[in-house]
């Protein structure tokens, strides 16, 4: 994978989601859904803070495993 191209609309949108601390639902290609707040993005992965059953977790998700990202209204 090449360097992160910050001029792409998709990358700019993810940066905006991170800056605005928006809650998201991230659907993986496996069908799993991860809910939480995106913290960072790099060439290969996204970092996300999740809370499940009162337990906080920080997860790293490979970008190629993501089907879509949906922001909460």
C-alpha positions as YAML, in Angstrom:
chain: A
units: angstrom
residues:
- id: 1
  name: UNK
  ca: [0.00, 0.00, 0.00]
- id: 2
  name: UNK
  ca: [1.29, 3.50, -0.79]
- id: 3
  name: UNK
  ca: [1.58, 6.50, 1.50]
- id: 4
  name: UNK
  ca: [-1.63, 7.92, 2.90]
- id: 5
  name: UNK
  ca: [-2.95, 10.39, 0.31]
- id: 6
  name: UNK
  ca: [-4.48, 13.17, 2.40]
- id: 7
  name: UNK
  ca: [-5.90, 14.87, -0.71]
- id: 8
  name: UNK
  ca: [-8.46, 12.08, -1.26]
- id: 9
  name: UNK
  ca: [-12.02, 12.97, -0.19]
- id: 10
  name: UNK
  ca: [-12.35, 9.72, 1.78]
- id: 11
  name: UNK
  ca: [-9.23, 10.43, 3.85]
- id: 12
  name: UNK
  ca: [-10.26, 14.06, 4.39]
- id: 13
  name: UNK
  ca: [-13.68, 12.81, 5.59]
- id: 14
  name: UNK
  ca: [-12.08, 10.40, 8.08]
- id: 15
  name: UNK
  ca: [-9.84, 13.21, 9.37]
- id: 16
  name: UNK
  ca: [-12.97, 15.35, 9.84]
- id: 17
  name: UNK
  ca: [-14.68, 12.54, 11.79]
- id: 18
  name: UNK
  ca: [-11.61, 12.27, 14.03]
- id: 19
  name: UNK
  ca: [-11.36, 16.05, 14.59]
- id: 20
  name: UNK
  ca: [-15.07, 16.32, 15.45]
- id: 21
  name: UNK
  ca: [-14.98, 13.30, 17.81]
- id: 22
  name: UNK
  ca: [-18.01, 11.80, 16.04]
- id: 23
  name: UNK
  ca: [-19.31, 8.39, 17.06]
- id: 24
  name: UNK
  ca: [-19.24, 5.89, 14.20]
- id: 25
  name: UNK
  ca: [-20.36, 2.42, 13.25]
- id: 26
  name: UNK
  ca: [-17.68, 0.61, 11.33]
- id: 27
  name: UNK
  ca: [-18.89, -2.40, 9.32]
- id: 28
  name: UNK
  ca: [-16.23, -4.99, 8.57]
- id: 29
  name: UNK
  ca: [-16.16, -7.29, 5.57]
- id: 30
  name: UNK
  ca: [-16.79, -10.17, 7.99]
- id: 31
  name: UNK
  ca: [-20.17, -8.61, 8.80]
- id: 32
  name: UNK
  ca: [-19.10, -7.54, 12.31]
- id: 33
  name: UNK
  ca: [-19.98, -4.01, 13.41]
- id: 34
  name: UNK
  ca: [-17.68, -2.01, 15.68]
- id: 35
  name: UNK
  ca: [-19.05, 1.14, 17.35]
- id: 36
  name: UNK
  ca: [-17.00, 3.90, 18.89]
- id: 37
  name: UNK
  ca: [-14.80, 6.90, 18.16]
- id: 38
  name: UNK
  ca: [-12.04, 6.97, 15.56]
- id: 39
  name: UNK
  ca: [-8.75, 8.19, 17.01]
- id: 40
  name: UNK
  ca: [-6.24, 7.98, 14.15]
- id: 41
  name: UNK
  ca: [-5.59, 6.74, 10.61]
- id: 42
  name: UNK
  ca: [-2.37, 5.68, 8.90]
- id: 43
  name: UNK
  ca: [-1.39, 3.92, 5.67]
- id: 44
  name: UNK
  ca: [-2.66, 0.55, 6.88]
- id: 45
  name: UNK
  ca: [-4.99, 0.87, 9.86]
- id: 46
  name: UNK
  ca: [-7.51, 2.88, 11.86]
- id: 47
  name: UNK
  ca: [-7.35, 3.28, 15.62]
- id: 48
  name: UNK
  ca: [-10.67, 3.26, 17.43]
- id: 49
  name: UNK
  ca: [-11.87, 3.67, 21.02]
- id: 50
  name: UNK
  ca: [-14.83, 1.42, 21.87]
- id: 51
  name: UNK
  ca: [-16.93, 0.81, 24.96]
- id: 52
  name: UNK
  ca: [-18.60, -2.59, 25.35]
- id: 53
  name: UNK
  ca: [-20.59, -3.43, 28.45]
- id: 54
  name: UNK
  ca: [-18.87, -0.67, 30.41]
- id: 55
  name: UNK
  ca: [-15.38, -1.86, 29.38]
- id: 56
  name: UNK
  ca: [-13.29, 0.55, 27.28]
- id: 57
  name: UNK
  ca: [-11.04, -0.85, 24.56]
- id: 58
  name: UNK
  ca: [-8.65, 0.56, 22.01]
- id: 59
  name: UNK
  ca: [-8.68, -1.45, 18.80]
- id: 60
  name: UNK
  ca: [-6.60, -1.34, 15.63]
- id: 61
  name: UNK
  ca: [-8.49, -2.24, 12.46]
- id: 62
  name: UNK
  ca: [-6.84, -2.94, 9.12]
- id: 63
  name: UNK
  ca: [-8.24, -0.57, 6.49]
- id: 64
  name: UNK
  ca: [-8.67, -3.37, 3.94]
- id: 65
  name: UNK
  ca: [-11.06, -5.13, 6.39]
- id: 66
  name: UNK
  ca: [-13.57, -2.24, 6.38]
- id: 67
  name: UNK
  ca: [-16.74, -2.35, 4.30]
- id: 68
  name: UNK
  ca: [-18.00, 1.11, 5.34]
- id: 69
  name: UNK
  ca: [-17.99, 3.77, 8.07]
- id: 70
  name: UNK
  ca: [-21.28, 5.30, 9.16]
- id: 71
  name: UNK
  ca: [-21.49, 8.37, 11.37]
- id: 72
  name: UNK
  ca: [-24.21, 8.71, 13.96]
- id: 73
  name: UNK
  ca: [-26.71, 11.50, 13.35]
...
